[in-house]
Amino acid sequence: MDPVLTLQAELARARAEAAKWERAYRALHDQPAVRAMLAARRTGVQLLHKVASAKRAAPAPAAGSGGAKGSGGAKGVATAPFGVPFRAPAGTSSTIVARLDPAIGERRFQAFDAVLRLFPTGRVVDLGTGHGLLARRAADAGWQVTAVDARTERFPSDERITWVHQDIREHDLSGYDLILCLGLFYHLTLADQLDLLRRAAGKPLLIDTHVDVGIQYPDDRLGDSGEQDGYRGRLYGEHLESPLASWVNEASFWPDLDSFYRMLADHGYPVTLALEPWYQPERTFFLALPQPS
């Protein structure tokens, strides 16, 4: 049997298993379901890479054959999981890199520092810390910082900070005075977003995220607008090979602005303050304030 077809069948089974546990996760919100869902997702990601490797190793189609039946679409355009179309960036560069000009970076630092000054220093957790730059700024401001990420390759060396190698979905959020979700929310599925809001409830939550405002990325990685569990938004196709991508989910959910605010209000955050002006057309900081106890 064709090895690619065999791997694709295994991948379909892994995705079905992940979907089964995600349904349980939504219904039960318990750690066994979370662990089972993440394990199934990791298996799916590993198989996804094996399928890609097997396709690269397969003999090229004969000249003039027109390629595989049903491949369709424009040259260079692939179909991401969940039917989210995307155009792979050329070479190793990313459209993200072009967006990170110094003015945007300075605006983010300015906003972040200003929000920290609104609160007395205490314990803060930086979820999906990545390069850790904002965790270090919090430490500079006198906060006791825990920085969490499933990837460690970009962790800097800073002994003031507790660096935790862990999936953020499994991190205990109790005991913190402020929760940071900076450049992470838009890399989560809707189920993971809602679970994060449930676990963070009662604590101020600073979110720096993209939302769906009707703008399409140059690489076409956003799907059509639709509704999930009563919230409208679009699926975003992830490049799982990138250290900037999601951890194990192949697509993430970008809610529209109205749905984003409703998500927060539905999970104990009746007041949300947005940084104005937005530092990118579809992205800014949102400070979600919990219902007073």
N, C-alpha and C positions, 0 to 999 in steps of 0.2 A: 504493500500500500504506500502511496505517496507520503513521505515523512511530514511534509507541510500539512497535508490534510489530517494526519494523525494528531499532530500538535494542535491544530486548530480545533479538533474535536475535544481534546483535553482542555484547551482554553475555554471553550464553550461551557464545559462542565464546571470549571473553576469559577467562571463568572456567575453561573447559576447558583453555585454554593455560596458565593459572596452575597448575591442578591437575597438568598434565603435568610442568611444571618443578619443582613441589614434590616430586613422586615422584622426579625425578632428584636434587633437592637432598638428600632423605633418603638416597638410595643413594650419592651421590658426595661430598657435603659440600664441593663445590668452589665457588670464587667465580664462575666463569661461570654455573653453575646458579643461584646466588643472585641474580646480576644479572638473568638472564632471568626468574626467578620474580617478582622485585620489579617489573620492567618490565611484565609481564603483569598483576600485581595493580593497578598504577597505572592501566593502561588500563581495567581492570574498574571501578575506583573512578570514573574520569572518566565512563564510560558509565552507571554507576549514577546519577550526578548528572544526566546528560542525560535518562535515562528519567524521573526525578522531575520535571524541568522540563517535559518533553513532556506528562506526565500533568497537571501543573498548567495547562498551556496548552490542553489538550483541552476541548471543550465539555462542560458538565455533563450527566449523563443526564437524560432527560425525567422530569418529576415522576411518581411512582408506578411508575417502571420497576423500582425495587428495586435499582438499581446493577448493577455488572458481575456476570455469571454466575460463581458460585463464590467470590464475595468472602468470604462467611461471616464468622463470628466476632462478638465483641462490638464495639460502636461504639468507635472510637478504638484498636482493637488491630490491629496490622499483623504481617506475618510477615517477620522478618529473614532474611538469607541463611542457608543451611544449615538452614533449618527452626527457627531459634531465635525463639520469640515474644517480642515486647516491646511495651510501651505507651509511646508517645512522651510525654515530659514536656510539660506545658502551657506555652505561651509560651516564653520563653528560659531559664527556670529549670531546674535539674536536681536530681534527688534527691541527687546527690552533694553539692551545696552544703549541704543540710540536715544532712548527716552531719559536716561539717567544723566542729564546735563547738570553742571554744578549749581545752577539756580534752583533746580528742583530739590537737590540734596540739601542745600542751605535752608530752603523753605521748610522741609521736613524737620530738620534739626531745630529750627526756630519754633515751630509749632509744638514739637515734642517737649522741648525745654519749658515752654510757657505752660503747658498742661501740668507737668510735674510740679511746678511752683504753686499750683492751686491746692495741693495736698500736703499735709505734714509728712515728713519722710517716715518710712516704715518698710515693710516687706513687700516686694514687688516681684512678679514673675513675668518673664518675657517668653511667650509661647512662639515657637518657630523662630528662634533668635537668629538663625543663619550666620551672618558675618559678625553678629554681636555688637555692632557699633552703637545701637541705641541702648543696649544693656549697659555698655560702658559709660554712656552719658548719664544714665540713671545712677550708676555707682559714683560718678563724678559729683552728682548733686546730693550725695549722702544717703542714697537708698541702699537697703540690704537686698541684693539682686540674686535671683535664681533664673538661669537661662536654660531653656529646654529646646531640644531639636532632635529629630530622628537621624539627622546627618551631622557628623562632627567635623567634616573636612574643612569647614570655614571657621570653626571655633578659634578665636584668638587666645593668646595667653594673658590672663588677668586673674591674679589670685584673689582679688576682692570679690569675685563673682563665683557662685556655685554653678558649674556647668553640668547639665544633666543630659545624658544620651538616652532619650526616651521619645516614643511617639506621644505627641501632645494629647492625643485622645485618651491616653492612659494615665496622665499626670493628675495627681490630687490637687485641686485648687483651693482647698480649705487652708486657712491660716495666713492668707495674703491680704494685704491692705489695698492693693491695686493690681489689676490684671491687664497685661499688654498683649494685644493681638495685632501685630504690625506687619503687614504684608503677608498675612496668613489666611485670613477669612476667605478670600476669593480662591484659595487653593483647596477648599473643603467641599465635600458634598453637602447638600441641604441637610441630610440627617446628622452629619457631623457638626454643622453650624448650629443646629437647634440643640444638640446635646451639649455643645460648648456653652451656649447661653444658659442652659439649665444648671450646669455645674458651676458657672460663674455667678449665679444669682446671689444678690445681696452685696456684691462687691462692685465698686466702680470699675468700668471696663473701657479701655481706650482701644479703638479699632481704627486701623489705617487700611483702607480697602478700596478696590474698584467696585462700582455698582453698574448695573445695566442702565445706561441713559440713552440707548439707541445708537451708540457709536460702534462701528465695526473696526476691529484691528486690521492692520495691513496684511497680516498673515491668515486672516479669515478663520480664526480658531473659535469664534463664538457662533453657536448655533442659532436657530430661530427662537423667538420669544415663545414661552409656553408657561404652563402652570404645574407646580408640584405641591401637593399638600396644602393648597390654598394660597401659595405664594408664587408670584409671577417673576420670571427671570429667564436667563439663557444659560445653557451649558457651555463650558469652556474646555476645549480639548487640551490636555496636558501632554508635554513632551517629557516622559518619565526619565529619560536619559539625563536631563539637565538637573544640576544641583539647585536650580531655582524653581523647579516644578514641585507639584504635590508629592507626598510620600508614596502612597500606594493606590490612590484612586486615579482612574484614567480620565475622568472628567470632573469638573468642579461646577458649583452653582453660583452664578452672579445674579442676585435678586435685583429687581428694579428698586428705585428709591422708596416708593410707597411700601412695597413689600418688606424692604429692609427695616424701615421704621416699625412696621407692624410686627415683624419677627421679634424685635427688641421689646416692644410693649407687651407682647404676648408672653414674654418670659421674664417679666419683673423689672423692665427698664422703661418706665413711662415717659421719661424725659431724655432726649438725646440732643446734644449740642454738636453742630457741624462747623468745622473750620471754614471760614470764608475769607478770601476767595479760595476755591478749590485749587490745589497746586497742579493737578492734571484735569483735563476735561471730565474724566469719569472717576476721579479718585481724590479723597481727602481724609482727614482725621475725623472720627466721630467719638465723642465722649458720652458714653451711656451711663446714666445715673440711676442707681437702684431705687426701688420703692422704699421710702423711709420706714424703718422698723417701729 
